[in-house]
Amino acid sequence: GANIGNVAVAFEDLRDMMERIHATPFASLLNDFPPGAVNGGVSNDYTVIVGGYTLLSEQITVTYPVQTSDFLELVVTVDWMEGSRSRSKSLSSVRTSS
């Protein structure tokens, strides 16, 4: 299985991302956390949000499996390498415009 210390770091980074997402106004989510953009964008670098990446080859993406004008289901995923094995952990949440 995955190194438990690395899993703990991944979940810390996921928590930091979720806190920032939940503090972001609904109307700004798709702009601030572009769908599928690895590590965010120049104006909202995910490495800054989590205080720097510490896992080998770490990357964070945000995707939106369900997207309507007033409802978003979002999934934040942290991917990293352990030796030659790829690892991944995700958290999901929903946001509504009201």
C-alpha positions in Angstrom: 0.0 0.0 0.0 0.9 3.7 -0.1 3.3 5.1 2.5 1.0 6.4 5.3 3.1 9.5 5.7 2.6 10.4 2.1 -1.1 9.7 2.3 -1.3 12.1 5.3 0.4 14.8 3.4 -1.9 14.3 0.4 -5.0 14.6 2.7 -3.5 17.8 4.3 -3.1 19.3 0.8 -6.7 18.2 -0.1 -8.0 19.8 3.0 -6.2 23.1 2.2 -7.7 23.1 -1.3 -11.2 22.4 0.0 -10.9 25.2 2.5 -9.9 27.6 -0.2 -12.7 26.3 -2.5 -15.3 26.7 0.1 -14.1 30.3 0.9 -14.4 31.2 -2.9 -17.6 32.8 -4.1 -19.7 30.4 -6.2 -19.5 32.7 -9.3 -15.7 32.6 -9.2 -15.1 28.8 -8.8 -14.7 27.9 -12.5 -12.4 30.8 -13.1 -10.3 30.3 -9.9 -10.2 26.5 -10.1 -10.3 25.8 -13.9 -11.7 22.3 -14.8 -8.9 19.8 -15.2 -6.1 22.4 -15.1 -3.1 20.7 -13.5 -1.9 22.8 -10.6 -4.3 25.6 -11.3 -3.4 28.8 -13.1 -1.0 31.6 -12.9 -3.5 33.7 -10.8 -4.4 30.8 -8.4 -1.3 28.5 -8.2 -2.3 25.4 -6.2 1.3 25.0 -5.0 0.9 28.3 -3.1 -2.5 27.3 -1.6 -1.0 24.2 -0.1 2.2 25.8 1.0 4.4 24.1 -1.6 4.4 20.5 -2.9 6.3 18.0 -0.8 5.4 14.7 -2.5 7.4 13.4 -5.4 5.9 14.6 -8.7 2.9 16.0 -6.9 0.1 17.5 -8.9 -3.4 18.7 -8.0 -6.4 19.0 -10.3 -10.0 20.1 -9.8 -12.7 18.6 -11.9 -16.5 19.1 -12.1 -18.5 15.9 -12.8 -21.8 17.8 -12.5 -22.0 21.4 -13.5 -25.1 23.6 -13.9 -25.7 27.3 -13.5 -26.5 27.0 -9.8 -24.9 23.6 -8.7 -21.3 22.2 -8.9 -20.1 18.8 -7.9 -16.3 19.1 -7.7 -13.5 16.6 -7.1 -10.0 17.6 -6.0 -7.3 15.0 -6.7 -3.7 14.8 -5.6 -1.5 12.6 -7.6 2.1 11.7 -6.7 4.8 9.1 -7.2 6.1 6.6 -4.7 9.1 5.0 -6.3 7.8 3.7 -9.7 4.2 3.6 -8.5 1.7 6.3 -9.1 -0.6 7.2 -6.2 -3.8 9.3 -6.0 -6.2 10.5 -3.4 -9.4 12.6 -4.0 -12.1 14.4 -2.1 -15.4 15.5 -3.4 -17.8 18.2 -2.5 -20.8 20.2 -3.8 -21.4 23.9 -4.0 -24.6 25.7 -4.8 -25.2 29.3 -5.8 -27.5 30.0 -2.9 
